[in-house]
């Protein structure tokens, strides 16, 4: 039986989550993770089912779980390296000007994803080959929630991330104060999980 006494409802800790205490890591974009200034932990929604009855419809919990997009804001470095890395990833997936950038994506992370290299072009007509593994197209990411003493507490793992959008960079000669350029990247992903490995 559930204990519903007042003593069981008391909080066990009086520390609250600080939005400035986090670390973000993404395998494919190491130059982005150091300059990350903001991350939005995505929400989730569960589809609802309506069961018809003779009277009012019954609302039931569904089984389709939808994850919102992951949004990251980062400072852009002086040579635009981290911004260009995201741009090249997106251009490779979109195959803007041919297959060369897509092949670069597949071979870029050979040390981290050795099975994701392209097997080359097929020259024999009618001969089939196994598909190239797609692990290099995606990248796993982690959001590490830190305590007030900067100790890691909770790890949120994002599985198979891919870029969906990258914000524009706005240059302005009329600016009266130096504000460094920031970019926002939106990532789609399969799902995220929580763990406490620390």
C-alpha positions in Angstrom: 0.0 0.0 0.0 1.3 3.5 -0.9 2.5 5.5 2.1 0.6 8.8 2.0 1.7 10.3 5.3 3.1 13.8 5.5 6.6 12.6 6.4 6.8 10.6 3.1 6.1 13.7 1.1 9.0 15.8 2.4 11.8 16.4 -0.1 15.0 14.5 0.6 17.3 17.2 -0.9 17.0 21.0 -0.8 19.3 21.6 -3.7 17.7 22.8 -6.9 18.8 22.5 -10.5 20.9 25.5 -11.7 20.5 26.3 -15.4 24.1 27.5 -15.7 25.6 24.2 -14.5 25.9 21.9 -17.5 28.3 20.5 -20.0 27.4 19.5 -23.6 29.3 16.9 -25.7 28.8 15.8 -29.2 31.1 13.3 -30.9 31.0 14.7 -34.4 31.5 18.4 -33.4 34.2 18.6 -30.7 34.8 22.3 -31.6 31.2 23.1 -30.7 31.0 21.6 -27.3 33.6 23.9 -25.7 31.8 27.0 -26.9 28.3 25.9 -26.0 26.4 28.7 -24.1 22.8 27.3 -24.1 21.1 23.9 -24.5 17.3 23.3 -24.5 16.5 19.9 -23.0 13.7 18.7 -25.3 10.3 17.9 -24.1 8.3 14.8 -25.0 4.7 14.1 -25.7 2.6 10.9 -25.7 -0.1 10.5 -28.2 -3.6 10.0 -26.8 -6.2 7.5 -28.0 -9.9 8.0 -27.9 -12.0 4.9 -27.3 -15.6 5.3 -28.6 -18.4 4.2 -26.3 -22.1 4.6 -26.3 -21.8 7.6 -24.1 -18.7 9.8 -23.9 -15.4 8.8 -25.5 -12.8 7.5 -23.1 -9.4 9.0 -23.3 -6.5 6.5 -23.0 -2.8 6.8 -23.0 -1.3 5.9 -26.4 2.0 4.3 -27.3 3.5 6.9 -29.7 6.1 9.0 -27.9 7.4 12.1 -29.7 10.6 13.8 -28.8 11.0 17.5 -29.5 14.2 18.8 -31.3 17.4 19.4 -29.4 18.6 23.1 -29.7 22.2 24.2 -29.0 23.5 27.8 -29.0 27.3 28.2 -29.3 29.8 31.0 -29.7 31.4 31.1 -33.1 35.2 31.1 -33.2 37.3 33.6 -35.1 37.9 31.4 -38.1 34.3 30.1 -38.2 35.6 26.5 -37.7 32.8 25.3 -35.5 30.1 27.0 -37.6 31.6 25.5 -40.9 31.7 22.0 -39.3 27.9 22.1 -38.8 27.4 23.6 -42.3 29.6 20.9 -43.9 27.7 18.2 -42.1 24.4 19.5 -43.4 25.7 20.1 -46.9 27.0 16.6 -47.0 23.7 15.1 -46.0 21.9 17.3 -48.5 24.5 16.4 -51.2 24.4 20.0 -52.4 27.0 19.8 -55.1 27.7 16.1 -55.6 28.7 13.1 -53.6 32.1 14.3 -52.4 30.9 15.9 -49.2 28.7 12.9 -48.4 31.8 10.7 -48.8 33.7 13.1 -46.6 31.1 12.5 -43.8 31.5 8.8 -44.1 35.3 8.9 -43.9 35.6 11.8 -41.4 35.2 9.7 -38.3 37.1 6.5 -39.3 38.8 6.4 -35.9 35.5 6.6 -34.0 33.2 4.7 -36.5 35.4 2.3 -38.5 32.4 0.4 -40.1 31.0 3.5 -41.6 33.4 4.0 -44.5 32.1 3.9 -48.0 32.8 0.7 -50.0 33.3 2.6 -53.2 31.2 2.9 -56.3 29.8 -0.2 -57.9 31.0 -0.6 -61.5 29.5 -4.0 -62.4 25.9 -3.6 -63.6 23.4 -5.8 -61.8 25.8 -6.8 -59.0 24.6 -5.9 -55.6 26.7 -5.1 -52.5 25.8 -4.6 -48.9 24.7 -1.1 -47.9 27.2 1.2 -46.3 26.6 1.4 -42.6 25.1 4.8 -41.7 26.7 5.4 -38.3 28.9 8.2 -39.6 25.9 10.1 -40.7 24.7 10.5 -37.2 26.4 11.5 -33.9 25.5 10.7 -30.3 25.5 13.6 -27.9 25.4 14.0 -24.1 24.1 16.7 -21.8 25.7 16.5 -18.4 23.7 18.1 -15.6 26.1 19.4 -12.9 25.5 20.1 -9.2 26.0 23.5 -7.5 29.5 22.3 -6.8 30.2 21.5 -10.5 30.0 17.8 -9.9 28.3 15.7 -12.6 25.0 14.4 -11.4 22.8 13.3 -14.3 23.7 12.4 -17.9 21.2 12.7 -20.7 22.2 10.7 -23.8 20.8 11.6 -27.3 21.0 8.8 -29.8 21.7 9.3 -33.5 21.6 13.1 -33.8 21.5 14.8 -37.1 21.4 18.5 -37.9 18.1 20.0 -39.1 18.9 23.8 -39.1 21.7 26.2 -38.5 20.9 29.9 -37.7 22.3 32.8 -39.7 25.2 35.0 -38.5 24.4 38.7 -38.3 27.2 41.1 -38.9 26.5 44.8 -38.0 28.9 47.8 -38.3 26.4 49.9 -36.2 26.8 47.8 -33.1 27.9 50.0 -30.1 29.3 47.2 -28.0 31.2 44.0 -28.8 28.8 41.1 -28.9 30.5 37.9 -30.1 28.7 36.0 -32.8 26.5 33.1 -31.7 24.8 30.4 -33.7 21.9 28.1 -32.9 21.9 24.6 -34.2 18.7 22.4 -34.1 19.3 18.6 -34.0 16.8 15.8 -34.6 17.5 12.5 -33.0 15.9 9.1 -32.3 15.4 9.2 -28.5 17.1 10.3 -25.3 17.7 8.5 -22.0 18.6 9.6 -18.5 21.3 7.9 -16.4 23.4 8.5 -13.3 26.8 6.8 -14.1 28.7 9.1 -11.7 
